Amino acid sequence: MMKCYDCVEAGKDVEATAVCIVCGKGLCMDHSKEVKLQVSVGKPPEVKRLHKGLPHFMCNYCFDNTMEDSFD
């Protein structure tokens, strides 16, 4: 099984439950952030946004260095 990269660096043995969509690190729940990405379907001019975004996960490092305040 994949281990959480950040936990392994800290000397812990914790299973990964997600993968960062930016850097690909395996992550546990404590070291990941869920980001809802908006999804649009259709072709212009009839484009519709889905009510719920798709869940994606990012490590804390990538989240802090790539996301703007408006996306929190």
DSSP file (Angstrom, degrees, kcal/mol; ACC not computed):
  #  RESIDUE AA STRUCTURE BP1 BP2  ACC     N-H-->O    O-->H-N    N-H-->O    O-->H-N    TCO  KAPPA ALPHA  PHI   PSI    X-CA   Y-CA   Z-CA
    1    1 A M              0   0    0      0, 0.0     2,-0.2     0, 0.0     0, 0.0   0.000 360.0 360.0 360.0 151.2    0.0    0.0    0.0
    2    2 A M        -     0   0    0     14,-0.2    14,-2.7    25,-0.0     2,-0.3  -0.527 360.0-145.3 -74.9 140.7    1.0    3.6   -0.6
    3    3 A K  B     -A   15   0A   0     12,-0.3     2,-0.4    -2,-0.2    23,-0.3  -0.732  27.3 -94.1-104.1 154.8    2.2    5.5    2.4
    4    4 A C     >  -     0   0    0     10,-2.9     4,-2.3    -2,-0.3    10,-0.3  -0.556  31.1-147.5 -68.3 123.3    1.7    9.2    3.2
    5    5 A Y  H  > S+     0   0    0     21,-2.4     4,-2.0    -2,-0.4    -1,-0.2   0.910  96.0  48.6 -60.2 -46.0    4.8   11.0    1.9
    6    6 A D  H  > S+     0   0    0     20,-0.5     4,-1.0     1,-0.2    -1,-0.2   0.868 111.8  49.5 -66.8 -36.2    4.7   13.7    4.6
    7    7 A C  H  4>S+     0   0    0      2,-0.2     5,-2.9     1,-0.2     3,-0.4   0.906 108.4  52.9 -68.1 -41.1    4.2   11.1    7.4
    8    8 A V  H ><5S+     0   0    0     -4,-2.3     3,-1.6     1,-0.2    -2,-0.2   0.900 106.0  53.9 -60.9 -40.5    7.1    9.0    6.1
    9    9 A E  H 3<5S+     0   0    0     -4,-2.0    -1,-0.2     1,-0.3    -2,-0.2   0.814 109.0  49.7 -62.6 -28.6    9.3   12.1    6.2
   10   10 A A  T 3<5S-     0   0    0     -4,-1.0    -1,-0.3    -3,-0.4    -2,-0.2   0.363 124.3-104.7 -91.1   4.5    8.3   12.6    9.9
   11   11 A G  T < 5S+     0   0    0     -3,-1.6     2,-0.3     1,-0.3    -3,-0.2   0.656  79.5 128.1  84.2  16.2    9.1    8.9   10.7
   12   12 A K      < -     0   0    0     -5,-2.9     2,-0.7    -6,-0.1    -1,-0.3  -0.735  55.6-138.7-105.4 155.8    5.5    7.7   10.8
   13   13 A D        +     0   0    0     -2,-0.3     2,-0.4    -3,-0.1    -5,-0.0  -0.822  41.0 153.3-114.0  89.1    3.9    4.8    9.0
   14   14 A V        -     0   0    0     -2,-0.7   -10,-2.9   -10,-0.3    -6,-0.1  -0.963  43.1-118.5-124.2 133.9    0.5    6.0    7.8
   15   15 A E  B     -A    3   0A   0     -2,-0.4   -12,-0.3   -12,-0.2     2,-0.3  -0.393  30.2-118.7 -67.1 142.8   -1.5    4.7    4.8
   16   16 A A        -     0   0    0    -14,-2.7    12,-0.3     1,-0.1   -14,-0.2  -0.620  27.4-179.1 -80.3 142.2   -2.2    7.2    2.0
   17   17 A T        +     0   0    0     10,-3.7     2,-0.3    -2,-0.3    11,-0.2   0.431  67.6  20.2-117.1  -6.5   -5.9    7.9    1.3
   18   18 A A  E     -B   27   0B   0      9,-1.8     9,-3.0    38,-0.0     2,-0.4  -0.948  65.8-130.4-153.6 169.0   -5.5   10.4   -1.5
   19   19 A V  E     -B   26   0B   0     -2,-0.3    38,-0.4     7,-0.2     7,-0.2  -0.996  31.0-113.3-128.5 133.7   -3.0   11.6   -4.1
   20   20 A C     >  -     0   0    0      5,-2.4     4,-1.1    -2,-0.4    38,-0.3  -0.473  17.6-146.6 -66.1 129.8   -2.1   15.3   -4.7
   21   21 A I  T  4 S+     0   0    0     36,-2.5    -1,-0.2    -2,-0.2    37,-0.1   0.614  94.5  44.2 -74.4 -11.2   -3.3   16.3   -8.2
   22   22 A V  T  4 S+     0   0    0     35,-0.2    -1,-0.1     3,-0.1    36,-0.1   0.893 131.3  11.3 -96.9 -56.2   -0.3   18.7   -8.6
   23   23 A C  T  4 S-     0   0    0      2,-0.1    -2,-0.1    36,-0.0    35,-0.1   0.624  91.5-125.1-104.0 -14.9    2.8   16.8   -7.4
   24   24 A G     <  +     0   0    0     -4,-1.1    -3,-0.1     1,-0.2     2,-0.1   0.546  51.4 155.0  85.9   7.3    1.5   13.2   -7.1
   25   25 A K        -     0   0    0     -6,-0.1    -5,-2.4     1,-0.1     2,-0.3  -0.402  48.3-115.4 -66.5 143.7    2.5   12.6   -3.4
   26   26 A G  E     -B   19   0B   0    -23,-0.3   -21,-2.4    -7,-0.2   -20,-0.5  -0.620  41.9-165.0 -73.2 140.2    0.5   10.0   -1.5
   27   27 A L  E     -B   18   0B   0     -9,-3.0   -10,-3.7    -2,-0.3    -9,-1.8  -0.967  20.2-144.2-135.4 144.7   -1.4   11.7    1.3
   28   28 A C    >   -     0   0    0     -2,-0.3     3,-0.6   -12,-0.3     4,-0.2  -0.449  45.5 -95.5 -90.0 176.3   -3.2   10.9    4.5
   29   29 A M  G >  S+     0   0    0      1,-0.2     3,-0.8     2,-0.2   -13,-0.1   0.830 124.0  55.3 -64.5 -31.2   -6.3   12.8    5.6
   30   30 A D  G 3  S+     0   0    0      1,-0.2    -1,-0.2     3,-0.0    -3,-0.0   0.778 111.0  43.9 -72.9 -25.4   -4.2   15.1    7.9
   31   31 A H  G <  S+     0   0    0     -3,-0.6    29,-0.9    28,-0.0     2,-0.3   0.166 103.6  77.1-106.8  18.0   -1.9   16.1    5.1
   32   32 A S  E <   -C   59   0C   0     -3,-0.8     2,-0.4    27,-0.2    27,-0.2  -0.916  57.2-153.6-128.5 155.3   -4.4   16.7    2.3
   33   33 A K  E     -C   58   0C   0     25,-2.6    25,-2.3    -2,-0.3     2,-0.5  -0.991  19.2-133.2-123.9 133.9   -6.9   19.4    1.4
   34   34 A E  E     -C   57   0C   0     -2,-0.4     2,-0.5    23,-0.2    23,-0.2  -0.761  22.3-168.6 -87.8 129.5  -10.0   18.7   -0.6
   35   35 A V  E     -C   56   0C   0     21,-3.6    21,-1.9    -2,-0.5     2,-0.7  -0.978  14.0-144.1-120.8 123.8  -10.6   21.2   -3.4
   36   36 A K  E     -C   55   0C   0     -2,-0.5     2,-0.5    35,-0.2    17,-0.0  -0.790  17.1-159.7 -88.5 116.3  -13.9   21.3   -5.3
   37   37 A L  E     -C   54   0C   0     17,-2.3    17,-2.2    -2,-0.7     2,-0.1  -0.841  19.0-119.9 -98.5 130.5  -13.2   22.1   -8.9
   38   38 A Q        -     0   0    0     -2,-0.5     2,-0.4    15,-0.2    15,-0.1  -0.384  25.2-154.1 -67.7 143.0  -16.1   23.5  -11.0
   39   39 A V        -     0   0    0     11,-0.3    11,-2.9    13,-0.1     2,-0.4  -0.980   6.0-163.8-123.4 130.6  -17.2   21.4  -14.0
   40   40 A S  E     -D   49   0D   0     -2,-0.4     2,-0.3     9,-0.2     9,-0.2  -0.889   5.5-167.1-111.3 143.2  -18.9   22.8  -17.0
   41   41 A V  E     +D   48   0D   0      7,-3.1     7,-2.7    -2,-0.4     2,-0.1  -0.936  44.0  35.7-128.0 153.2  -20.7   20.8  -19.6
   42   42 A G  S    S-     0   0    0     -2,-0.3     5,-0.2     5,-0.2    -2,-0.0  -0.348  80.4 -77.7 100.7 177.1  -22.0   21.6  -23.1
   43   43 A K    >   -     0   0    0      3,-0.4     3,-2.1    -2,-0.1    -2,-0.1  -0.908  66.3 -56.9-117.3 145.4  -20.8   23.7  -25.9
   44   44 A P  T 3  S+     0   0    0      0, 0.0    -2,-0.0     0, 0.0    -1,-0.0  -0.311 120.4  25.1 -56.8 141.6  -21.0   27.5  -26.1
   45   45 A P  T 3  S+     0   0    0      0, 0.0     2,-0.7     0, 0.0    -3,-0.0  -0.972 126.2  51.1 -91.2   7.7  -23.4   29.3  -26.0
   46   46 A E  S <  S+     0   0    0     -3,-2.1     2,-0.5     2,-0.0    -3,-0.4  -0.489  72.3 148.6-105.0  63.0  -25.2   26.6  -24.0
   47   47 A V        -     0   0    0     -2,-0.7     2,-0.4    -5,-0.2    -5,-0.2  -0.823  23.6-170.5 -97.6 132.1  -22.7   25.9  -21.3
   48   48 A K  E     -D   41   0D   0     -7,-2.7    -7,-3.1    -2,-0.5     2,-0.4  -0.952  16.5-135.7-122.7 142.9  -23.9   24.8  -17.9
   49   49 A R  E     -D   40   0D   0     -2,-0.4    -9,-0.2    -9,-0.2     2,-0.1  -0.796  26.4-118.1 -93.2 137.7  -22.0   24.4  -14.6
   50   50 A L        -     0   0    0    -11,-2.9   -11,-0.3    -2,-0.4    -1,-0.0  -0.471  21.0-124.5 -69.9 147.6  -22.7   21.3  -12.5
   51   51 A H  S    S+     0   0    0     -2,-0.1     2,-0.4     1,-0.1    -1,-0.1   0.880  96.5  43.1 -63.2 -38.7  -24.2   22.1   -9.1
   52   52 A K  S    S-     0   0    0    -13,-0.0   -13,-0.1   -14,-0.0    -1,-0.1  -0.907  83.3-134.0-111.2 136.3  -21.4   20.2   -7.3
   53   53 A G        -     0   0    0     -2,-0.4   -15,-0.2   -15,-0.1   -17,-0.0  -0.356  31.8 -97.7 -76.7 165.7  -17.8   20.4   -8.2
   54   54 A L  E     -C   37   0C   0    -17,-2.2   -17,-2.3    -2,-0.1     2,-0.3  -0.690  40.0-115.9 -83.1 136.1  -15.6   17.3   -8.5
   55   55 A P  E     +C   36   0C   0      0, 0.0     2,-0.3     0, 0.0   -19,-0.2  -0.568  39.8 171.5 -75.3 132.2  -13.5   16.6   -5.4
   56   56 A H  E     -C   35   0C   0    -21,-1.9   -21,-3.6    -2,-0.3     2,-0.4  -0.949  21.4-136.1-133.0 154.6   -9.8   16.7   -5.9
   57   57 A F  E     -C   34   0C   0    -38,-0.4   -36,-2.5    -2,-0.3     2,-0.3  -0.902  17.2-176.4-118.9 144.1   -7.1   16.6   -3.3
   58   58 A M  E     -C   33   0C   0    -25,-2.3   -25,-2.6    -2,-0.4     2,-0.1  -0.973  29.3-113.4-132.6 148.2   -3.9   18.6   -2.9
   59   59 A C  E  >  -C   32   0C   0     -2,-0.3     4,-2.6   -27,-0.2     5,-0.2  -0.398  36.5-108.8 -72.0 160.6   -1.0   18.4   -0.4
   60   60 A N  H  > S+     0   0    0    -29,-0.9     4,-2.6     1,-0.2     5,-0.2   0.874 117.7  53.6 -60.6 -37.6   -0.7   21.3    2.0
   61   61 A Y  H  > S+     0   0    0      2,-0.2     4,-1.5     1,-0.2    -1,-0.2   0.955 112.6  41.5 -63.0 -50.9    2.4   22.6    0.2
   62   62 A C  H  > S+     0   0    0      1,-0.2     4,-1.0     2,-0.2     5,-0.3   0.894 114.9  52.4 -65.4 -39.3    0.8   22.7   -3.2
   63   63 A F  H >X S+     0   0    0     -4,-2.6     4,-2.0     1,-0.2     3,-0.8   0.949 111.1  46.1 -60.3 -49.3   -2.4   24.1   -1.9
   64   64 A D  H 3< S+     0   0    0     -4,-2.6    -1,-0.2     1,-0.2    -2,-0.2   0.768 118.4  42.9 -65.7 -25.8   -0.6   26.9   -0.1
   65   65 A N  H 3< S+     0   0    0     -4,-1.5    -1,-0.2    -5,-0.2    -2,-0.2   0.452 123.8  30.4-102.7  -1.6    1.6   27.7   -3.1
   66   66 A T  H << S+     0   0    0     -4,-1.0     2,-0.3    -3,-0.8    -3,-0.2   0.642  96.1  84.5-126.7 -24.6   -1.0   27.5   -5.9
   67   67 A M     <  -     0   0    0     -4,-2.0     2,-0.2    -5,-0.3    -1,-0.0  -0.607  62.6-140.2 -90.9 143.2   -4.4   28.5   -4.6
   68   68 A E    >   -     0   0    0     -2,-0.3     3,-1.8     1,-0.1     4,-0.4  -0.575  29.9-107.1 -91.0 160.6   -5.7   32.1   -4.3
   69   69 A D  G >  S+     0   0    0      1,-0.3     3,-1.2    -2,-0.2    -1,-0.1   0.812 116.2  64.7 -57.7 -31.8   -7.8   33.3   -1.4
   70   70 A S  G 3  S+     0   0    0      1,-0.3    -1,-0.3     2,-0.1    -3,-0.0   0.664  98.9  53.8 -69.8 -14.6  -10.9   33.4   -3.6
   71   71 A F  G <         0   0    0     -3,-1.8    -1,-0.3     1,-0.2   -35,-0.2   0.515 360.0 360.0 -96.3  -5.9  -10.8   29.6   -4.0
   72   72 A D    <         0   0    0     -3,-1.2    -1,-0.2    -4,-0.4    -2,-0.1   0.499 360.0 360.0 -66.2 360.0  -10.7   28.7   -0.3
